[in-house]
Amino acid sequence: MTTVSSRLYVTEVFTSVQGEGTLTGVPSVFVRMAGCNLRCAWCDTPYSSWSPEGTHIAIDALVEDVLSRGPRHVVLTGGEPMLQAGLVPFSKKLAARGIHITVETAGTVDAPVEMHLASISPKLSDSTPAQPAAWVKRHDDRRHRPDVAAALMARHDYQLKFVFGPHTRVPEILAYLADVQALASGPIPPENVLLMPQGRDTATLDHNLERAVATAIEHGWRISDRLHVRLFGDTRGT
């Protein structure tokens, strides 16, 4: 975690529509941070996690860049954006300018970041990479932090967004929710739990969506598609 709070290590900034979660379709500015504490096997942004690319940008300059782009919704994503100390002052400056902030996080790191929606994407066992060996244990040791998720949920509006792929086990989702519920300040509304099909192309999304829909109906959860992939394909800056 960086100790420099006046700058952020940023992979890309772009304007698009939110493709996931409860705000799907909302025009938004995305600020993708470089760096991650996990190494998901199916990661679709390896350029911000497995091999992070980026530029150190002064927070004030980044705020002005974001504001100049028009949309009043901003998504802070990664990688894992919560790793960077500069995210706290950056988020506070955006909020002071009337910006709605969504933070996309795996729910493994807590910080006093200003946000209007905590978009928590817990990583289950099917996210663990097969290699390199050093990251298999490291990823598994870090990915399951129901205490962090519960803390974020206590302070913010939230959604729990599970990537749903061919090897996702529903009992594991239920176990994670039970672990969080044991620490949470109140019940988890089923509409706050979303299943999102894994996939970087339409055919794969469709395949995983079919099973996800059946599971969501059974448990009263919601479905989140990946609209940006359907609109633009698996491309950067979308």
Secondary structure, DSSP 8 states (H G I E B T S, - for coil): -----SEEEEEEEEEEE--SGGGTT-EEEEEEE---S---TT-S-GGGTTS---EEEEHHHHHHHHHHT--SEEEEESS-GGG-TTHHHHHHHHHHTT-EEEEEE-S--------SEEEE----GGG--S--HHHHHHHHHHH--HHHHHHHHHHS-EEEEEEE-TT--HHHHHHHHHHHHTTSSS---GGGEEEEE--SSHHHHHHHHHHHHHHHHHHT-EE---HHHHHH-S-TT-
